[in-house]
Amino acid sequence: MGKAEGYVEDYLKKKTRAAGYLCYKFVSPGIKGVPDDIIIHNGRVTFIETKSLTGTTSASQNKRISEMQSHGADVRVLNTRELVDKFILECKSEPPL
């Protein structure tokens, strides 16, 4: 059995803040399925949905993710600390906008 979703989300918050990025909880009242967090880094914005290793995105989450991506948003689903680390490394390798 995998770790709880909060295990990954707490790690994301810790690592993004340590890297000097902004990490905000994302809520959109009245709209189900939006990603958990917004990360602002190097002039970019990434929406992150965190899951446990065994967790899956719901139909409403899949709809929102597809909808947001079709409008050019960078939306990721991260379910391990290793994927969080990979995301942070990717952010660090991007030049500021």
WOSULHU-V497499 format. One record per residue. N is the residue number from 1. RES is the residue in one small letter. OMEGA is omega in whole degrees, 0 to 359 (none if undefined). Layout:
n	res	omega
N	RES	OMEGA
N	RES	OMEGA
//
This chain:
n	res	omega
1	m	183
2	g	178
3	k	179
4	a	180
5	e	180
6	g	177
7	y	180
8	v	182
9	e	178
10	d	178
11	y	177
12	l	180
13	k	181
14	k	184
15	k	180
16	t	180
17	r	178
18	a	179
19	a	180
20	g	180
21	y	175
22	l	178
23	c	181
24	y	172
25	k	182
26	f	173
27	v	178
28	s	184
29	p	179
30	g	180
31	i	180
32	k	170
33	g	179
34	v	179
35	p	184
36	d	190
37	d	172
38	i	177
39	i	178
40	i	188
41	h	175
42	n	180
43	g	181
44	r	177
45	v	177
46	t	175
47	f	183
48	i	169
49	e	178
50	t	179
51	k	169
52	s	180
53	l	182
54	t	182
55	g	177
56	t	178
57	t	179
58	s	178
59	a	180
60	s	177
61	q	178
62	n	178
63	k	181
64	r	180
65	i	179
66	s	179
67	e	181
68	m	180
69	q	179
70	s	176
71	h	174
72	g	181
73	a	174
74	d	181
75	v	182
76	r	170
77	v	181
78	l	183
79	n	176
80	t	175
81	r	179
82	e	177
83	l	175
84	v	179
85	d	179
86	k	178
87	f	180
88	i	178
89	l	177
90	e	179
91	c	181
92	k	182
93	s	181
94	e	175
95	p	177
96	p	176
97	l	none
//
